[in-house]
């Protein structure tokens, strides 16, 4: 290990700091000097490990501790030394300083060991006292040094007028990314200091209208001028932005020394390559998605993202902007627009069919990278992605025609992922044209888990799917906890398919899961079995003992299954009333509601639950009260539901489902239901598209009967 790059004096000074007195950060503060030394190593592997170690110990999830502030002088010295990763060091300084600015300057924070800390104030004092270094660094020949330095200059130099002057002098520099960063940072200074606001805004105005500048720079100036004064966001901004997007030509992207604007691909791997031992494939894929979703493919992406943020709930204008982005001649602009369009459709209501069709237009067999992103987005937008159905089916067929029927397991990773995402999106729409590919995945085993996740949507093919899924469930080793995700996905798919032929496999799975104390899986399988009703009555000998299980979740699921499989209200209702006092009160209340009038002995306990402090408990009780007691309970039920809805919007799906069942008795809720239909932002549980669409449908059904 080499430490010769950093002056020996600096290392001695690191050792001279009393790190032990600083309390504990995410790890012992005494670990920090070791990481600082290693960050200056000549060995890239050592440096990478050291940066990771320092972040974990002294800047975990953006936190700032006393040891973080004490590290700053050494980081500044390191950034001025011939270290290979100077840009990373300055980026670290920028991250620490930015976090400090976001903290309350008068606030007192606490380290993980409970020590009071105002390290954010100390850190800002150090950074401010050395801010002149950023002026030097913005002129550095290394662009990896210049870029974080530009942002740091805008945030930390006290002399705002000088900061603007230095930044403006950088505009003719190399690289469109850097020029856009300069424009954004000038706006940041203007927002930070009112004394330079007018001059900065005037410069941005002039820059936006300067036809000698590139369209990217003019677009950035337009957007950041509005960012300086959001109240001046007029109707002309979006049309101007659209016009500038049309001027961005693909051959200009990546010019002036910038990195290419779009990733050209991913490393190829053999078909069906397995994740690391013991890591469920779903988890490995989730981490791959996180890395992929963090990529940016066009210099203007952050600019356009800022404009969408400024536009907020002006959905029609944002839709027009996105339509232009999705049709851009620049492939990077198009690619990043897919994510932005998905976010807009996911958060805001409206007729999004036009955007859905444009996303579907990115399904191009010759561009698997973009096609994968488009297909993934369409899968996430179900059910409003219906207008893309034919495009998805055509893409799936084109892939099979070009790469053969085994394309689900294609060796080229991009082709495989794009095809799989398109199949999954098509399956989520319930389209049986996805079936051959899903069956292929289940039969061959390559990435079968991805097919299992969507198989439940293909109810029309239950006869083909149920035997295959049942076989896979029988092969699960319940003694291996890492297989629990796969087991639960198989159980969920079998429940969604609704084919009673799955009951024997589910019964066997229940026995195995209980034996291995996999309680969550056992409960899920019990619920799936219960969904088949009397056709699964043969399993009563397995289910009945579990109604006395020690695990409450299993006990509740088994009790619910007893009702569905044999319909004995007299034996089940007392058990369910007991469960109302557990964390499974939602399951118990739901079953009591399904039992109906025969569950009348539960009414006193349910009425008492209407006074619970937790709004979800009140909602479960109110819905059961209506289903059991009917009109006599209506006033209390409606009042409880409306109050809970006002307290917690996440309850809205449950609330509206009950109000919809109540018919005329729900009339007092009509004003709130009508108000809901006027809202632009999506609502419902998790604010997800399916829940919000379901919620709107219930609202329309209720108001139609008024």
DRENSEFI-674287 format. One record per residue (C-alpha): x, y, z; residue number from 1. Coordinates in pm, whole numbers, plus 50000, padded with zeros to 5 digits. Layout:
<nodes>
(node (X,Y,Z),NUM)
...
</nodes>
This chain:
<nodes>
(node (50000,50000,50000),1)
(node (50143,50337,49895),2)
(node (50095,50671,50068),3)
(node (50376,50866,49902),4)
(node (50146,51097,49702),5)
(node (50027,51301,50001),6)
(node (50291,51503,50188),7)
(node (50422,51329,50499),8)
(node (50337,51636,50710),9)
(node (49974,51595,50620),10)
(node (49970,51231,50733),11)
(node (50136,51326,51063),12)
(node (49874,51594,51119),13)
(node (49596,51341,51060),14)
(node (49742,51121,51332),15)
(node (49764,51421,51565),16)
(node (49388,51486,51570),17)
(node (49200,51355,51873),18)
(node (48953,51147,51674),19)
(node (48844,50944,51978),20)
(node (48690,51252,52141),21)
(node (48447,51298,51854),22)
(node (48205,51027,51954),23)
(node (48078,50773,51709),24)
(node (47955,50842,51360),25)
(node (47812,50550,51166),26)
(node (48134,50373,51269),27)
(node (48401,50467,51522),28)
(node (48550,50809,51444),29)
(node (48893,50656,51501),30)
(node (48846,50471,51168),31)
(node (48837,50797,50973),32)
(node (49212,50883,50964),33)
(node (49287,50542,50816),34)
(node (49039,50597,50537),35)
(node (49178,50945,50470),36)
(node (49528,50807,50431),37)
(node (49414,50531,50197),38)
(node (49222,50780,49981),39)
(node (49563,50918,49880),40)
(node (49703,50580,49779),41)
(node (49856,50525,49436),42)
(node (49659,50199,49414),43)
(node (49313,50255,49251),44)
(node (49164,49959,49435),45)
(node (49280,50092,49769),46)
(node (49142,50437,49685),47)
(node (48801,50300,49588),48)
(node (48778,50101,49910),49)
(node (48889,50406,50110),50)
(node (48630,50639,49958),51)
(node (48359,50385,50034),52)
(node (48490,50343,50388),53)
(node (48502,50717,50448),54)
(node (48145,50765,50323),55)
(node (48023,50487,50551),56)
(node (48214,50612,50854),57)
(node (48190,50991,50821),58)
(node (47921,51078,50565),59)
(node (47673,50793,50587),60)
(node (47356,50877,50391),61)
(node (47467,51239,50384),62)
(node (47509,51281,50759),63)
(node (47769,51524,50894),64)
(node (47948,51437,51218),65)
(node (48229,51604,51416),66)
(node (48476,51368,51248),67)
(node (48338,51482,50910),68)
(node (48415,51845,50992),69)
(node (48758,51750,51127),70)
(node (48835,51575,50797),71)
(node (48775,51881,50581),72)
(node (49121,52046,50606),73)
(node (49282,51721,50499),74)
(node (49038,51680,50210),75)
(node (49118,52033,50089),76)
(node (49490,51957,50105),77)
(node (49437,51629,49924),78)
(node (49243,51806,49646),79)
(node (49547,52028,49584),80)
(node (49788,51733,49579),81)
(node (49870,51515,49276),82)
(node (49611,51253,49373),83)
(node (49454,51060,49088),84)
(node (49101,51106,49222),85)
(node (49105,51480,49291),86)
(node (48764,51515,49129),87)
(node (48622,51259,49370),88)
(node (48775,51443,49665),89)
(node (48620,51773,49552),90)
(node (48292,51593,49491),91)
(node (48306,51471,49850),92)
(node (48367,51827,49973),93)
(node (48072,51943,49764),94)
(node (47847,51670,49905),95)
(node (47939,51751,50266),96)
(node (47891,52124,50212),97)
(node (47560,52081,50033),98)
(node (47426,51869,50317),99)
(node (47535,52131,50570),100)
(node (47351,52402,50378),101)
(node (47033,52195,50394),102)
(node (47054,52168,50773),103)
(node (46916,52417,51022),104)
(node (47203,52660,51101),105)
(node (47062,52705,51451),106)
(node (46985,52338,51502),107)
(node (47154,52084,51724),108)
(node (47186,51734,51584),109)
(node (47296,51409,51743),110)
(node (47550,51148,51642),111)
(node (47443,50781,51653),112)
(node (47592,50743,52002),113)
(node (47376,51032,52129),114)
(node (47641,51305,52136),115)
(node (47511,51656,52065),116)
(node (47662,51798,51749),117)
(node (47673,52123,51556),118)
(node (47926,51978,51316),119)
(node (47732,52123,51020),120)
(node (47810,52476,51141),121)
(node (48177,52391,51196),122)
(node (48199,52225,50855),123)
(node (48050,52524,50674),124)
(node (48296,52753,50850),125)
(node (48587,52543,50726),126)
(node (48452,52523,50370),127)
(node (48372,52895,50361),128)
(node (48718,52981,50488),129)
(node (48878,52781,50207),130)
(node (48626,52862,49932),131)
(node (48893,53043,49731),132)
(node (49018,52697,49637),133)
(node (48709,52649,49420),134)
(node (48811,52953,49213),135)
(node (49139,52777,49136),136)
(node (48980,52444,49069),137)
(node (48728,52573,48812),138)
(node (49027,52653,48588),139)
(node (49187,52311,48632),140)
(node (49270,52122,48309),141)
(node (49090,51811,48443),142)
(node (48715,51830,48374),143)
(node (48648,51585,48659),144)
(node (48794,51852,48889),145)
(node (48621,52146,48720),146)
(node (48267,52013,48734),147)
(node (48224,51972,49111),148)
(node (48429,52289,49159),149)
(node (48180,52490,48953),150)
(node (47896,52385,49181),151)
(node (48106,52446,49491),152)
(node (48195,52795,49373),153)
(node (47828,52881,49342),154)
(node (47743,52749,49687),155)
(node (48034,52851,49908),156)
(node (48209,53167,49782),157)
(node (48091,53455,49999),158)
(node (48149,53717,49729),159)
(node (47848,53641,49509),160)
(node (47929,53909,49251),161)
(node (48272,53759,49203),162)
(node (48122,53411,49182),163)
(node (47891,53520,48899),164)
(node (48179,53694,48722),165)
(node (48400,53384,48740),166)
(node (48118,53158,48629),167)
(node (48030,53374,48331),168)
(node (48392,53365,48221),169)
(node (48372,52987,48205),170)
(node (48082,52973,47957),171)
(node (48301,52947,47644),172)
(node (48472,52644,47798),173)
(node (48483,52290,47664),174)
(node (48188,52055,47682),175)
(node (47815,52114,47672),176)
(node (47770,51947,48010),177)
(node (48006,52195,48170),178)
(node (47839,52494,48005),179)
(node (47498,52379,48129),180)
(node (47647,52342,48475),181)
(node (47774,52701,48460),182)
(node (47427,52827,48365),183)
(node (47261,52634,48645),184)
(node (47515,52753,48901),185)
(node (47465,53119,48809),186)
(node (47097,53070,48890),187)
(node (47195,52902,49218),188)
(node (47400,53209,49317),189)
(node (47110,53436,49223),190)
(node (46876,53238,49446),191)
(node (47129,53244,49729),192)
(node (47198,53619,49723),193)
(node (46938,53880,49626),194)
(node (47210,54139,49559),195)
(node (47313,53962,49237),196)
(node (46968,53836,49140),197)
(node (46890,54111,48892),198)
(node (47224,54093,48712),199)
(node (47219,53714,48697),200)
(node (46861,53703,48572),201)
(node (46940,53960,48304),202)
(node (47238,53755,48186),203)
(node (47024,53442,48168),204)
(node (46759,53631,47970),205)
(node (47015,53749,47719),206)
(node (47169,53404,47693),207)
(node (46833,53240,47625),208)
(node (46780,53471,47329),209)
(node (47133,53451,47189),210)
(node (47104,53251,46867),211)
(node (47482,53221,46852),212)
(node (47465,52982,47147),213)
(node (47387,52612,47115),214)
(node (47021,52513,47170),215)
(node (47122,52322,47484),216)
(node (47270,52633,47644),217)
(node (46975,52849,47542),218)
(node (46735,52589,47683),219)
(node (46926,52585,48011),220)
(node (46924,52965,48030),221)
(node (46548,52970,47962),222)
(node (46472,52717,48234),223)
(node (46707,52858,48498),224)
(node (46584,53209,48435),225)
(node (46238,53084,48530),226)
(node (46390,52899,48824),227)
(node (46522,53234,48953),228)
(node (46169,53376,48953),229)
(node (45912,53091,48947),230)
(node (45626,53337,48971),231)
(node (45710,53458,48621),232)
(node (45649,53118,48462),233)
(node (45425,53222,48174),234)
(node (45256,53043,47887),235)
(node (45543,53112,47647),236)
(node (45805,52906,47831),237)
(node (45696,52559,47719),238)
(node (45657,52651,47349),239)
(node (46003,52812,47362),240)
(node (46147,52501,47523),241)
(node (45979,52280,47262),242)
(node (46133,52488,46984),243)
(node (46480,52453,47135),244)
(node (46441,52077,47179),245)
(node (46367,52053,46808),246)
(node (46697,52225,46734),247)
(node (46904,51970,46927),248)
(node (47055,51747,46662),249)
(node (47183,51396,46741),250)
(node (47525,51456,46586),251)
(node (47581,51739,46832),252)
(node (47536,51517,47134),253)
(node (47860,51420,47298),254)
(node (48059,51688,47116),255)
(node (48328,51910,47268),256)
(node (48490,51632,47464),257)
(node (48179,51523,47655),258)
(node (48111,51159,47718),259)
(node (47849,51005,47486),260)
(node (47501,51097,47595),261)
(node (47357,50747,47594),262)
(node (47488,50416,47716),263)
(node (47553,50193,47419),264)
(node (47485,49871,47598),265)
(node (47548,49646,47892),266)
(node (47803,49372,47936),267)
(node (47697,49049,47773),268)
(node (47650,48747,47992),269)
(node (47555,48391,47927),270)
(node (47185,48316,47931),271)
(node (47051,48230,48272),272)
(node (47363,48329,48462),273)
(node (47295,48280,48830),274)
(node (47324,48549,49097),275)
(node (47569,48516,49383),276)
(node (47508,48218,49608),277)
(node (47232,48278,49861),278)
(node (47110,48600,49695),279)
(node (46754,48569,49559),280)
(node (46747,48665,49190),281)
(node (46481,48924,49263),282)
(node (46720,49106,49496),283)
(node (47009,49093,49250),284)
(node (46782,49233,48978),285)
(node (46664,49513,49206),286)
(node (47021,49632,49255),287)
(node (47080,49619,48881),288)
(node (46770,49832,48831),289)
(node (46895,50090,49082),290)
(node (47221,50127,48893),291)
(node (47044,50146,48558),292)
(node (46789,50401,48668),293)
(node (47062,50634,48788),294)
(node (47206,50677,48439),295)
(node (47164,51000,48243),296)
(node (47184,50986,47865),297)
(node (47157,51348,47753),298)
(node (47316,51669,47883),299)
(node (46977,51842,47887),300)
(node (46810,51584,48111),301)
(node (46869,51777,48434),302)
(node (46752,52096,48265),303)
(node (46429,51939,48144),304)
(node (46381,51774,48483),305)
(node (46407,52117,48645),306)
(node (46147,52254,48404),307)
(node (45906,51970,48486),308)
(node (45954,52045,48856),309)
(node (45876,52412,48795),310)
(node (45564,52326,48593),311)
(node (45433,52107,48875),312)
(node (45062,52034,48823),313)
(node (45041,52196,48479),314)
(node (44989,51852,48332),315)
(node (44884,51957,47983),316)
(node (45196,52170,47935),317)
(node (45418,51897,48074),318)
(node (45253,51649,47841),319)
(node (45327,51871,47542),320)
(node (45688,51904,47655),321)
(node (45726,51530,47701),322)
(node (45570,51460,47363),323)
(node (45848,51667,47207),324)
(node (46113,51495,47418),325)
(node (45987,51152,47315),326)
(node (46003,51255,46949),327)
(node (46345,51422,46973),328)
(node (46605,51348,46706),329)
(node (46850,51294,46992),330)
(node (46830,50932,47117),331)
(node (46953,51036,47460),332)
(node (46675,51291,47500),333)
(node (46421,51028,47395),334)
(node (46559,50769,47634),335)
(node (46552,50993,47941),336)
(node (46205,51118,47846),337)
(node (46071,50764,47898),338)
(node (46144,50785,48271),339)
(node (46005,51139,48295),340)
(node (45685,51036,48116),341)
(node (45646,50737,48346),342)
(node (45680,50965,48648),343)
(node (45424,51213,48514),344)
(node (45168,50942,48435),345)
(node (45235,50776,48769),346)
(node (45177,51092,48974),347)
(node (44909,51283,48787),348)
(node (44566,51198,48653),349)
(node (44452,51272,48302),350)
(node (44427,51127,47954),351)
(node (44777,50991,47906),352)
(node (44702,50777,47602),353)
(node (44910,51003,47374),354)
(node (45219,50969,47592),355)
(node (45166,50594,47624),356)
(node (45161,50561,47245),357)
(node (45480,50767,47218),358)
(node (45653,50548,47476),359)
(node (45540,50246,47276),360)
(node (45698,50411,46971),361)
(node (46035,50360,47143),362)
(node (45995,49982,47109),363)
(node (46241,49939,46824),364)
(node (46391,49592,46756),365)
(node (46714,49753,46636),366)
(node (46759,49937,46969),367)
(node (46722,49686,47251),368)
(node (46860,49929,47510),369)
(node (46585,50187,47459),370)
(node (46323,49919,47396),371)
(node (46392,49765,47736),372)
(node (46334,50098,47909),373)
(node (46014,50160,47714),374)
(node (45877,49812,47785),375)
(node (45965,49836,48154),376)
(node (45786,50172,48176),377)
(node (45476,50034,48003),378)
(node (45469,49744,48246),379)
(node (45482,49988,48537),380)
(node (45197,50194,48389),381)
(node (44938,49915,48380),382)
(node (44642,49955,48344),383)
(node (44671,50291,48166),384)
(node (44926,50142,47926),385)
(node (44643,49970,47736),386)
(node (44696,50180,47420),387)
(node (45040,50019,47388),388)
(node (44902,49665,47372),389)
(node (44944,49616,46996),390)
(node (45291,49773,46990),391)
(node (45403,49542,47272),392)
(node (45263,49235,47095),393)
(node (45432,49339,46771),394)
(node (45765,49389,46947),395)
(node (45744,49048,47116),396)
(node (45667,48882,46783),397)
(node (45947,49071,46605),398)
(node (46197,48952,46868),399)
(node (46084,48593,46828),400)
(node (46107,48623,46450),401)
(node (46459,48768,46460),402)
(node (46613,48573,46747),403)
(node (46403,48257,46750),404)
(node (46146,48120,46995),405)
(node (46413,48095,47264),406)
(node (46469,48472,47278),407)
(node (46351,48481,47642),408)
(node (46687,48321,47723),409)
(node (46892,48503,47456),410)
(node (47264,48513,47529),411)
(node (47284,48884,47452),412)
(node (47176,49048,47773),413)
(node (47013,49357,47622),414)
(node (46804,49155,47378),415)
(node (46697,48924,47658),416)
(node (46599,49204,47897),417)
(node (46409,49403,47634),418)
(node (46213,49096,47525),419)
(node (46135,48991,47881),420)
(node (46016,49338,47978),421)
(node (45787,49351,47674),422)
(node (45643,49007,47752),423)
(node (45587,49105,48114),424)
(node (45414,49430,48017),425)
(node (45190,49245,47772),426)
(node (45108,48980,48033),427)
(node (45020,49246,48291),428)
(node (44759,49370,48045),429)
(node (44612,49019,48045),430)
(node (44703,48964,47681),431)
(node (44741,48595,47600),432)
(node (44989,48673,47324),433)
(node (45243,48678,47606),434)
(node (45160,48318,47697),435)
(node (45407,48128,47471),436)
(node (45700,48321,47614),437)
(node (45579,48280,47973),438)
(node (45538,47906,47922),439)
(node (45884,47886,47765),440)
(node (46035,48056,48071),441)
(node (45854,47825,48313),442)
(node (45951,47514,48116),443)
(node (46314,47602,48050),444)
(node (46392,47768,48382),445)
(node (46589,48070,48260),446)
(node (46473,48374,48458),447)
(node (46156,48181,48538),448)
(node (46098,48403,48841),449)
(node (46031,48695,48607),450)
(node (45759,48496,48432),451)
(node (45609,48384,48763),452)
(node (45562,48748,48867),453)
(node (45323,48814,48578),454)
(node (45166,48471,48523),455)
(node (44874,48550,48753),456)
(node (44747,48813,48509),457)
(node (44685,48548,48242),458)
(node (44375,48395,48396),459)
(node (44249,48282,48057),460)
(node (44539,48037,48041),461)
(node (44505,47891,48390),462)
(node (44485,47541,48245),463)
(node (44836,47578,48103),464)
(node (44986,47776,48387),465)
(node (44851,47612,48703),466)
(node (45028,47275,48655),467)
(node (45360,47444,48583),468)
(node (45339,47682,48877),469)
(node (45226,47400,49106),470)
(node (45527,47194,48999),471)
(node (45763,47483,49073),472)
(node (45602,47534,49414),473)
(node (45653,47164,49492),474)
(node (46024,47206,49416),475)
(node (46076,47488,49669),476)
(node (46304,47399,49958),477)
(node (46125,47560,50252),478)
(node (46425,47498,50476),479)
(node (46615,47755,50267),480)
(node (46499,48101,50374),481)
(node (46644,48254,50057),482)
(node (46372,48076,49857),483)
(node (46086,48242,50044),484)
(node (46048,48520,49787),485)
(node (46008,48264,49509),486)
(node (45761,48063,49715),487)
(node (45546,48366,49788),488)
(node (45550,48475,49423),489)
(node (45431,48128,49315),490)
(node (45156,48129,49577),491)
(node (45044,48475,49469),492)
(node (45033,48373,49102),493)
(node (44826,48063,49178),494)
(node (44583,48270,49383),495)
(node (44544,48525,49103),496)
(node (44480,48254,48845),497)
(node (44191,48129,49058),498)
(node (44218,47766,48941),499)
(node (44112,47518,49215),500)
(node (44346,47265,49056),501)
(node (44622,47442,49251),502)
(node (44468,47348,49588),503)
(node (44669,47024,49640),504)
(node (45001,47197,49572),505)
(node (44908,47482,49806),506)
(node (44810,47238,50079),507)
(node (45144,47061,50051),508)
(node (45320,47397,50062),509)
(node (45133,47492,50380),510)
(node (45249,47176,50553),511)
(node (45611,47231,50444),512)
(node (45612,47599,50538),513)
(node (45471,47530,50884),514)
(node (45723,47252,50938),515)
(node (46008,47495,50863),516)
(node (45839,47780,51054),517)
(node (45807,47992,50740),518)
(node (45501,48162,50885),519)
(node (45456,48435,50627),520)
(node (45460,48187,50341),521)
(node (45224,47954,50527),522)
(node (44978,48239,50579),523)
(node (44997,48343,50213),524)
(node (44932,47986,50100),525)
(node (44636,47959,50340),526)
(node (44484,48274,50191),527)
(node (44534,48139,49840),528)
(node (44372,47810,49938),529)
(node (44079,47993,50097),530)
(node (44012,48176,49771),531)
(node (43896,47846,49616),532)
(node (43620,47806,49874),533)
(node (43440,47472,49909),534)
(node (43642,47322,49622),535)
(node (43938,47309,49862),536)
(node (43742,47152,50149),537)
(node (43954,46837,50126),538)
(node (44232,47040,50296),539)
(node (44034,47102,50617),540)
(node (44237,46847,50812),541)
(node (44547,47057,50741),542)
(node (44380,47393,50797),543)
(node (44181,47325,51114),544)
(node (44476,47272,51355),545)
(node (44640,47592,51227),546)
(node (44347,47798,51355),547)
(node (44513,47746,51695),548)
(node (44866,47821,51572),549)
(node (45091,48026,51797),550)
(node (45180,48259,51509),551)
(node (44900,48515,51488),552)
(node (44931,48568,51113),553)
(node (44895,48195,51045),554)
(node (44612,48169,51298),555)
(node (44419,48449,51128),556)
(node (44472,48308,50779),557)
(node (44368,47958,50891),558)
(node (44056,48092,51065),559)
(node (43959,48280,50749),560)
(node (44019,47964,50547),561)
(node (43793,47764,50780),562)
(node (43506,47995,50697),563)
(node (43566,47982,50323),564)
(node (43615,47604,50312),565)
(node (43325,47493,50532),566)
(node (43110,47800,50609),567)
(node (43057,47733,50981),568)
(node (42988,48079,51123),569)
(node (42913,47948,51471),570)
(node (43259,47799,51506),571)
(node (43450,48077,51332),572)
(node (43299,48403,51460),573)
(node (43425,48373,51821),574)
(node (43777,48309,51691),575)
(node (43755,48611,51464),576)
(node (43634,48833,51748),577)
(node (43943,48732,51947),578)
(node (44160,48821,51649),579)
(node (44016,49174,51645),580)
(node (44247,49242,51940),581)
(node (44559,49146,51743),582)
(node (44760,49299,51461),583)
(node (44554,49082,51225),584)
(node (44236,49277,51298),585)
(node (44209,49375,50932),586)
(node (44190,49011,50822),587)
(node (43946,48927,51100),588)
(node (43719,49223,51022),589)
(node (43719,49145,50651),590)
(node (43609,48785,50712),591)
(node (43342,48896,50957),592)
(node (43212,49128,50688),593)
(node (43200,48845,50435),594)
(node (43008,48630,50682),595)
(node (42747,48904,50708),596)
(node (42445,48889,50941),597)
(node (42560,48561,51095),598)
(node (42853,48756,51243),599)
(node (42621,48978,51449),600)
(node (42785,48870,51779),601)
(node (43089,49073,51666),602)
(node (42895,49400,51639),603)
(node (42959,49530,51995),604)
(node (43333,49476,51960),605)
(node (43338,49637,51615),606)
(node (43145,49942,51742),607)
(node (43402,49983,52017),608)
(node (43681,49974,51757),609)
(node (43535,50288,51596),610)
(node (43698,50487,51878),611)
(node (44047,50346,51818),612)
(node (44330,50593,51775),613)
(node (44461,50422,51462),614)
(node (44258,50523,51156),615)
(node (44312,50192,50978),616)
(node (44158,50005,51272),617)
(node (43854,50231,51250),618)
(node (43823,50172,50874),619)
(node (43837,49792,50914),620)
(node (43573,49807,51186),621)
(node (43345,50044,50994),622)
(node (43345,49837,50677),623)
(node (43267,49520,50873),624)
(node (42990,49701,51062),625)
(node (42819,49793,50736),626)
(node (42855,49446,50587),627)
(node (42708,49289,50901),628)
(node (42464,49547,51034),629)
(node (42354,49731,50721),630)
(node (42145,50048,50728),631)
(node (42125,50065,51107),632)
(node (42500,50125,51122),633)
(node (42519,50362,50824),634)
(node (42553,50702,51001),635)
(node (42840,50587,51220),636)
(node (43005,50403,50930),637)
(node (42998,50699,50690),638)
(node (43125,50941,50955),639)
(node (43407,50709,51054),640)
(node (43512,50645,50696),641)
(node (43517,51014,50602),642)
(node (43719,51106,50911),643)
(node (43974,50832,50847),644)
(node (44000,50933,50481),645)
(node (44071,51293,50584),646)
(node (44339,51177,50829),647)
(node (44512,50934,50597),648)
(node (44463,50938,50222),649)
(node (44607,50585,50202),650)
(node (44278,50452,50342),651)
(node (44082,50589,50045),652)
(node (44057,50264,49848),653)
(node (43911,50079,50145),654)
(node (43684,50372,50225),655)
(node (43547,50407,49873),656)
(node (43500,50034,49824),657)
(node (43274,50034,50129),658)
(node (43090,50352,50028),659)
(node (43030,50198,49687),660)
(node (42873,49890,49848),661)
(node (42653,50111,50065),662)
(node (42457,50255,49774),663)
(node (42207,50527,49880),664)
(node (42325,50504,50241),665)
(node (42653,50667,50134),666)
(node (42481,50986,50016),667)
(node (42632,51204,50296),668)
(node (42976,51127,50150),669)
(node (42892,51259,49801),670)
(node (43053,51605,49842),671)
(node (43387,51449,49934),672)
(node (43358,51187,49659),673)
(node (43286,51455,49398),674)
(node (43579,51660,49527),675)
(node (43808,51361,49482),676)
(node (43723,51344,49113),677)
(node (43836,51705,49066),678)
(node (44188,51641,49198),679)
(node (44481,51622,48959),680)
(node (44732,51431,49170),681)
(node (44690,51057,49197),682)
(node (44556,50928,49524),683)
(node (44481,50590,49670),684)
(node (44701,50350,49859),685)
(node (45070,50403,49781),686)
(node (44945,50657,49522),687)
(node (44990,50379,49269),688)
(node (44826,50381,48928),689)
(node (44613,50067,48981),690)
(node (44488,50186,49318),691)
(node (44413,50535,49190),692)
(node (44232,50406,48882),693)
(node (44028,50175,49105),694)
(node (43954,50468,49335),695)
(node (43835,50689,49050),696)
(node (43615,50408,48919),697)
(node (43452,50371,49261),698)
(node (43399,50748,49281),699)
(node (43231,50753,48941),700)
(node (43011,50459,49037),701)
(node (42899,50632,49357),702)
(node (42825,50965,49189),703)
(node (42641,50797,48901),704)
(node (42383,50662,49147),705)
(node (42333,50998,49319),706)
</nodes>
